[in-house]
Amino acid sequence: MVALFSLVCLVGGAALAATAERYPEWTARIETAGGLALVTGLATIGAGLKVSV
């Protein structure tokens, strides 16, 4: 379940960051949301590694 959540965060963050150019007035907000999603996905992976060791 944690792996699925981290995968969704990583893919969603990358998709948000990639499509941010289409909406010039919202670019900064979309890129921020994408970056936060990427960081959340990586943090979830890191938390999962601590539990498994």
Beta strands, then each sheet from edge to edge (+ up, - down):
end
